[in-house]
């Protein structure tokens, strides 16, 4: 066999190998995107992870480096074994048991759900916890679609944000949640800020009626003025009658 034939067969083998490896990487959400966390952290957010009853289910820590890449660590303890969808949600509220107060996925660009979606992903979409998960352990992923500091993708806003773990694995395609099922654990990353209470405006004074009394709406004070005036008039009248006699 000639050297040219050997080279041709080797090239064909490389092409075939690339064809089998490339789809595997493309289907693996952990390898999507250029987000590589280099550290050190310029900002860190840590929060307790709780289940639907309010019991501890671990902790969540987010670190952002100087390049804007965010490292997400879910240190889970006591969750069900198997795959779970993990997302950043758009409201910083975790009220059990269903955690609906966390709202939908953080999605300022109005994209579709899924790291593998042609029209996605949401800014809050993350690679999910793998099927090999035993219920306790650390799930570490990175993203450059959110910010802990400033900008259009910042989660440090009045609405806040939460990290939610779902009951089932995320298929990374189906909108809006990847068929990941119920919300089983939640961590408030940035608490939602309550709207300021409305301040009561001062009641304007009504115009003068021409009766000689200016009123500010206080009927008790007006009545007192009337009573005093009446008493003075009565006393004066009595004095005049007495003098005439």
DRENFI-676116 format. One record per residue: x, y, z of N, C-alpha, C in turn; residue in three letters. Coordinates in steps of 0.2 Angstrom, whole numbers, padded with zeros to 4 digits, always signed. Example, Ala and Ser with C-alpha at 12.3 -4.5 7.8 and 13.67 -1.06 7.14 Angstrom:
2
+0066-0028+0039+0062-0022+0039+0066-0016+0039ALA/+0064-0011+0035+0068-0005+0036+0064+0000+0039SER/
This chain:
245
+0004-0006+0000+0000+0000+0000+0005+0006+0000UNK/+0003+0011-0004+0007+0017-0005+0006+0022+0001UNK/+0011+0026+0001+0011+0031+0006+0004+0036+0005UNK/+0003+0037-0001-0003+0041-0003-0009+0038+0000UNK/-0010+0031-0001-0016+0028+0001-0016+0028+0009UNK/-0011+0027+0012-0011+0027+0019-0013+0034+0022UNK/-0011+0040+0018-0013+0046+0020-0020+0047+0019UNK/-0023+0045+0014-0030+0045+0012-0034+0042+0017UNK/-0032+0036+0019-0036+0032+0024-0036+0036+0031UNK/-0030+0038+0032-0029+0042+0039-0034+0048+0039UNK/-0034+0052+0033-0038+0058+0033-0045+0056+0034UNK/-0047+0051+0030-0054+0048+0031-0056+0046+0038UNK/-0052+0043+0041-0053+0041+0048-0054+0047+0053UNK/-0050+0052+0052-0050+0059+0056-0057+0062+0054UNK/-0059+0062+0048-0066+0065+0046-0071+0062+0050UNK/-0071+0055+0049-0076+0051+0053-0076+0052+0060UNK/-0070+0052+0063-0070+0053+0070-0073+0060+0072UNK/-0071+0065+0068-0074+0072+0070-0082+0072+0069UNK/-0084+0068+0064-0091+0068+0063-0095+0065+0069UNK/-0092+0060+0073-0095+0057+0078-0094+0061+0085UNK/-0089+0064+0085-0087+0068+0091-0091+0075+0092UNK/-0091+0078+0086-0094+0085+0086-0101+0085+0088UNK/-0106+0080+0085-0113+0080+0087-0113+0079+0095UNK/-0109+0075+0098-0109+0074+0105-0108+0080+0109UNK/-0103+0084+0107-0102+0090+0110-0107+0095+0109UNK/-0110+0095+0103-0116+0100+0102-0122+0098+0106UNK/-0123+0092+0107-0129+0090+0111-0127+0091+0119UNK/-0121+0092+0121-0120+0093+0128-0120+0100+0130UNK/-0125+0102+0134-0126+0109+0135-0120+0112+0139UNK/-0116+0107+0143-0110+0110+0147-0105+0113+0142UNK/-0105+0111+0136-0100+0113+0132-0102+0119+0127UNK/-0108+0121+0128-0110+0127+0124-0108+0134+0126UNK/-0106+0138+0122-0104+0145+0124-0097+0145+0126UNK/-0095+0152+0126-0087+0153+0127-0086+0155+0134UNK/-0091+0154+0139-0091+0157+0145-0086+0152+0150UNK/-0080+0155+0151-0075+0151+0155-0073+0156+0161UNK/-0074+0154+0167-0073+0158+0173-0066+0157+0174UNK/-0063+0163+0175-0055+0163+0176-0054+0166+0183UNK/-0059+0169+0187-0057+0172+0193-0052+0177+0193UNK/-0050+0180+0199-0054+0180+0205-0061+0184+0204UNK/-0065+0182+0209-0072+0185+0209-0072+0193+0211UNK/-0075+0197+0206-0076+0204+0208-0082+0205+0212UNK/-0087+0200+0212-0093+0200+0216-0095+0193+0217UNK/-0098+0192+0223-0100+0185+0225-0107+0186+0228UNK/-0112+0181+0226-0118+0181+0230-0119+0174+0232UNK/-0121+0173+0239-0122+0167+0242-0129+0167+0245UNK/-0132+0161+0244-0139+0161+0247-0141+0154+0249UNK/-0145+0153+0254-0147+0146+0256-0152+0143+0250UNK/-0152+0137+0249-0157+0134+0245-0162+0130+0249UNK/-0168+0131+0248-0173+0128+0252-0178+0124+0248UNK/-0181+0119+0251-0186+0115+0247-0193+0118+0248UNK/-0198+0114+0246-0205+0117+0246-0208+0118+0253UNK/-0205+0114+0258-0207+0115+0265-0203+0120+0269UNK/-0198+0123+0266-0194+0128+0269-0188+0125+0272UNK/-0187+0118+0272-0181+0115+0274-0175+0116+0270UNK/-0169+0116+0273-0163+0117+0269-0162+0112+0264UNK/-0160+0114+0258-0158+0109+0253-0151+0110+0250UNK/-0147+0114+0254-0140+0116+0252-0139+0124+0252UNK/-0134+0125+0247-0133+0133+0246-0131+0134+0239UNK/-0132+0140+0237-0130+0142+0230-0125+0148+0231UNK/-0120+0148+0227-0115+0153+0226-0114+0155+0219UNK/-0114+0161+0218-0112+0164+0211-0106+0169+0212UNK/-0101+0168+0208-0095+0172+0207-0095+0175+0200UNK/-0093+0181+0200-0092+0185+0193-0085+0187+0193UNK/-0082+0185+0187-0075+0188+0186-0075+0194+0183UNK/-0069+0197+0182-0068+0203+0179-0070+0203+0171UNK/-0070+0198+0168-0073+0197+0161-0080+0197+0161UNK/-0084+0197+0166-0091+0196+0166-0094+0189+0166UNK/-0090+0184+0167-0092+0177+0167-0094+0175+0174UNK/-0100+0172+0175-0102+0170+0181-0102+0163+0182UNK/-0099+0161+0188-0098+0154+0190-0104+0152+0194UNK/-0108+0147+0193-0114+0145+0197-0112+0139+0201UNK/-0112+0139+0207-0111+0133+0211-0118+0131+0215UNK/-0121+0125+0214-0126+0123+0217-0124+0117+0222UNK/-0123+0119+0228-0121+0114+0233-0127+0110+0236UNK/-0130+0105+0233-0136+0102+0235-0135+0097+0240UNK/-0140+0096+0245-0140+0091+0250-0147+0089+0251UNK/-0148+0082+0249-0155+0079+0250-0160+0080+0245UNK/-0158+0083+0239-0163+0083+0233-0164+0076+0230UNK/-0169+0075+0227-0170+0068+0223-0165+0067+0219UNK/-0163+0061+0218-0158+0059+0213-0160+0059+0206UNK/-0155+0060+0202-0157+0061+0194-0156+0068+0192UNK/-0158+0069+0185-0157+0075+0182-0162+0080+0184UNK/-0160+0086+0184-0164+0092+0186-0163+0098+0182UNK/-0168+0102+0180-0167+0108+0177-0165+0113+0182UNK/-0161+0118+0180-0158+0123+0184-0159+0130+0181UNK/-0162+0135+0183-0163+0141+0180-0163+0147+0185UNK/-0161+0153+0182-0161+0159+0185-0168+0162+0184UNK/-0172+0163+0189-0179+0166+0188-0179+0173+0189UNK/-0184+0177+0187-0185+0184+0186-0187+0188+0192UNK/-0188+0184+0198-0191+0188+0204-0187+0185+0210UNK/-0185+0189+0214-0181+0187+0220-0186+0185+0226UNK/-0190+0180+0225-0195+0178+0230-0195+0170+0230UNK/-0195+0167+0235-0195+0160+0236-0200+0158+0241UNK/-0206+0158+0239-0212+0156+0244-0214+0149+0242UNK/-0214+0144+0246-0216+0137+0245-0223+0137+0245UNK/-0226+0131+0244-0222+0125+0241-0220+0125+0234UNK/-0224+0129+0230-0223+0129+0223-0218+0134+0220UNK/-0216+0139+0224-0211+0144+0222-0213+0148+0215UNK/-0220+0148+0215-0222+0152+0209-0220+0160+0209UNK/-0219+0162+0216-0217+0169+0216-0211+0171+0213UNK/-0207+0166+0211-0200+0167+0208-0201+0169+0201UNK/-0208+0169+0198-0209+0171+0191-0206+0166+0186UNK/-0206+0168+0180-0203+0164+0175-0196+0165+0174UNK/-0193+0162+0169-0185+0163+0168-0183+0170+0167UNK/-0177+0172+0170-0174+0178+0168-0173+0179+0161UNK/-0177+0183+0157-0177+0183+0150-0177+0190+0147UNK/-0173+0195+0149-0174+0202+0147-0174+0203+0139UNK/-0171+0198+0135-0171+0199+0128-0177+0196+0124UNK/-0181+0193+0128-0187+0190+0125-0186+0184+0121UNK/-0181+0180+0122-0179+0174+0118-0183+0168+0120UNK/-0182+0163+0116-0186+0156+0118-0181+0152+0123UNK/-0184+0147+0126-0180+0143+0131-0176+0138+0127UNK/-0170+0137+0130-0166+0131+0129-0159+0133+0126UNK/-0154+0130+0129-0147+0131+0126-0146+0128+0119UNK/-0151+0123+0117-0150+0120+0111-0156+0123+0106UNK/-0159+0128+0108-0165+0131+0104-0162+0136+0099UNK/-0165+0136+0093-0162+0140+0088-0164+0147+0089UNK/-0169+0148+0093-0172+0155+0095-0170+0157+0102UNK/-0166+0153+0105-0164+0154+0112-0157+0156+0113UNK/-0155+0155+0120-0159+0154+0126-0161+0160+0130UNK/-0165+0158+0135-0166+0163+0140-0159+0165+0143UNK/-0159+0171+0146-0153+0173+0149-0152+0169+0155UNK/-0158+0167+0158-0157+0163+0164-0157+0155+0163UNK/-0156+0153+0157-0155+0146+0156-0148+0143+0158UNK/-0148+0138+0161-0141+0135+0163-0141+0128+0162UNK/-0135+0125+0161-0135+0117+0160-0138+0114+0166UNK/-0141+0109+0165-0145+0106+0171-0140+0101+0175UNK/-0143+0099+0181-0140+0094+0185-0140+0087+0181UNK/-0135+0083+0180-0135+0077+0176-0139+0072+0179UNK/-0140+0067+0175-0144+0061+0178-0140+0057+0183UNK/-0134+0057+0183-0130+0054+0188-0130+0056+0195UNK/-0133+0062+0196-0133+0065+0202-0137+0061+0207UNK/-0134+0060+0213-0136+0056+0218-0141+0059+0223UNK/-0141+0066+0223-0145+0069+0228-0141+0074+0232UNK/-0135+0073+0233-0130+0077+0236-0124+0078+0233UNK/-0122+0084+0232-0116+0085+0228-0116+0093+0226UNK/-0110+0094+0222-0110+0101+0219-0110+0101+0212UNK/-0115+0105+0209-0116+0106+0202-0113+0113+0200UNK/-0108+0113+0196-0104+0119+0194-0105+0120+0187UNK/-0108+0126+0185-0108+0128+0178-0106+0136+0177UNK/-0105+0138+0171-0104+0145+0170-0108+0148+0165UNK/-0109+0155+0165-0113+0158+0160-0111+0165+0159UNK/-0112+0168+0153-0110+0175+0152-0117+0179+0150UNK/-0122+0176+0152-0129+0179+0150-0132+0182+0155UNK/-0129+0182+0161-0132+0186+0167-0126+0190+0170UNK/-0127+0195+0174-0122+0199+0177-0124+0200+0184UNK/-0120+0200+0189-0121+0202+0196-0120+0209+0197UNK/-0117+0213+0192-0116+0220+0194-0121+0224+0190UNK/-0119+0227+0184-0123+0232+0180-0124+0229+0173UNK/-0129+0233+0170-0130+0231+0163-0137+0228+0162UNK/-0139+0227+0155-0146+0225+0153-0147+0218+0156UNK/-0142+0214+0157-0143+0207+0160-0141+0207+0167UNK/-0141+0212+0171-0140+0212+0178-0146+0209+0182UNK/-0145+0205+0187-0150+0202+0191-0151+0206+0197UNK/-0146+0211+0198-0146+0215+0204-0150+0221+0203UNK/-0157+0220+0203-0162+0225+0201-0167+0225+0207UNK/-0172+0230+0206-0178+0230+0211-0182+0223+0211UNK/-0182+0220+0205-0186+0214+0204-0182+0208+0208UNK/-0176+0208+0208-0172+0203+0211-0171+0197+0206UNK/-0169+0191+0209-0169+0185+0205-0168+0179+0210UNK/-0170+0174+0207-0169+0167+0211-0166+0162+0207UNK/-0163+0157+0210-0161+0151+0207-0166+0145+0209UNK/-0169+0142+0204-0174+0137+0205-0171+0130+0202UNK/-0172+0125+0206-0171+0118+0204-0178+0115+0203UNK/-0178+0111+0197-0184+0108+0195-0184+0100+0196UNK/-0190+0097+0196-0191+0090+0197-0188+0086+0192UNK/-0188+0088+0186-0185+0084+0180-0180+0087+0176UNK/-0177+0083+0172-0171+0086+0168-0174+0091+0163UNK/-0170+0095+0161-0172+0100+0156-0170+0098+0149UNK/-0174+0098+0144-0172+0095+0137-0169+0101+0133UNK/-0168+0107+0136-0165+0112+0133-0168+0115+0126UNK/-0174+0113+0125-0177+0115+0118-0184+0117+0119UNK/-0188+0114+0123-0195+0115+0124-0196+0122+0127UNK/-0200+0126+0124-0202+0133+0127-0208+0132+0132UNK/-0209+0135+0138-0204+0139+0141-0199+0137+0146UNK/-0200+0130+0148-0196+0127+0153-0192+0121+0152UNK/-0192+0119+0146-0189+0113+0144-0192+0106+0147UNK/-0198+0107+0149-0202+0101+0151-0198+0098+0158UNK/-0196+0103+0162-0192+0101+0168-0196+0100+0174UNK/-0203+0101+0173-0207+0099+0179-0208+0105+0184UNK/-0210+0102+0190-0212+0106+0196-0205+0109+0199UNK/-0206+0115+0202-0201+0118+0206-0200+0115+0213UNK/-0194+0112+0214-0193+0108+0220-0188+0112+0225UNK/-0185+0117+0223-0180+0120+0227-0179+0127+0225UNK/-0177+0132+0229-0176+0139+0227-0172+0142+0232UNK/-0168+0147+0229-0163+0151+0232-0164+0158+0230UNK/-0165+0163+0235-0166+0170+0233-0159+0173+0232UNK/-0157+0175+0226-0151+0178+0224-0150+0185+0226UNK/-0155+0189+0224-0156+0196+0225-0164+0197+0227UNK/-0165+0199+0233-0172+0199+0236-0176+0205+0232UNK/-0182+0204+0230-0186+0209+0227-0187+0214+0232UNK/-0187+0220+0230-0188+0226+0234-0196+0228+0234UNK/-0199+0229+0239-0206+0231+0240-0206+0238+0237UNK/-0212+0239+0233-0213+0246+0231-0215+0251+0237UNK/-0212+0257+0236-0213+0262+0242-0220+0263+0243UNK/-0222+0264+0249-0229+0265+0250-0231+0272+0248UNK/-0237+0273+0245-0240+0279+0243-0241+0284+0248UNK/-0239+0290+0248-0240+0295+0253-0246+0299+0252UNK/-0250+0300+0257-0256+0303+0256-0255+0311+0255UNK/-0259+0313+0250-0258+0321+0248-0262+0325+0253UNK/-0260+0331+0254-0264+0335+0259-0270+0337+0256UNK/-0276+0337+0260-0282+0339+0257-0282+0347+0256UNK/-0284+0349+0250-0284+0356+0249-0290+0360+0253UNK/-0289+0366+0255-0294+0370+0258-0299+0372+0253UNK/-0306+0371+0255-0311+0373+0250-0311+0381+0250UNK/-0314+0384+0245-0314+0391+0245-0319+0394+0250UNK/-0317+0401+0252-0321+0404+0257-0329+0404+0254UNK/-0333+0404+0259-0340+0404+0257-0344+0411+0258UNK/-0340+0416+0260-0343+0422+0261-0346+0423+0268UNK/-0346+0418+0272-0350+0418+0278-0346+0422+0284UNK/-0340+0424+0282-0336+0427+0287-0331+0422+0291UNK/-0332+0415+0289-0328+0410+0292-0324+0407+0287UNK/-0317+0406+0288-0313+0402+0283-0313+0395+0286UNK/-0314+0390+0282-0314+0383+0285-0309+0379+0281UNK/-0306+0374+0285-0301+0370+0282-0304+0363+0282UNK/-0311+0362+0283-0314+0356+0283-0315+0353+0290UNK/-0313+0357+0295-0314+0354+0301-0321+0357+0304UNK/-0326+0352+0304-0332+0354+0306-0333+0355+0314UNK/-0329+0352+0317-0329+0353+0325-0326+0360+0326UNK/-0321+0363+0323-0319+0370+0324-0324+0375+0322UNK/-0327+0374+0316-0332+0378+0314-0338+0379+0318UNK/-0340+0373+0321-0346+0373+0326-0344+0377+0332UNK/-0338+0376+0334-0335+0380+0340-0336+0388+0339UNK/-0333+0390+0333-0334+0397+0331-0341+0399+0331UNK/-0345+0395+0328-0352+0397+0328-0355+0398+0335UNK/-0354+0393+0339-0356+0393+0346-0354+0399+0350UNK/-0347+0401+0349-0345+0407+0353-0348+0413+0350UNK/-0349+0414+0343-0352+0420+0340-0359+0420+0343UNK/-0363+0415+0343-0370+0415+0346-0370+0417+0353UNK/-0366+0414+0357-0366+0416+0364-0364+0424+0365UNK/-0360+0427+0361-0358+0434+0362-0364+0438+0359UNK/-0368+0436+0354-0373+0440+0352-0379+0439+0357UNK/-0380+0433+0360-0385+0433+0365-0384+0437+0371UNK/-0377+0437+0373-0375+0441+0379-0376+0449+0378UNK/-0374+0451+0372-0375+0458+0370-0382+0460+0370UNK/-0387+0456+0367-0394+0457+0366-0397+0458+0373UNK/-0395+0454+0378-0397+0454+0385-0395+0460+0388UNK/-0389+0462+0387-0386+0468+0390-0390+0475+0388UNK/-0392+0475+0381-0396+0480+0378-0402+0481+0381UNK/-0406+0475+0382-0413+0475+0385-0413+0478+0392UNK/-0408+0475+0396-0407+0478+0403-0406+0485+0403UNK/-0402+0488+0399-0401+0495+0399-0407+0499+0398UNK/-0411+0497+0393-0417+0501+0391-0422+0501+0396UNK/-0423+0496+0400-0427+0496+0406-0425+0501+0411UNK/
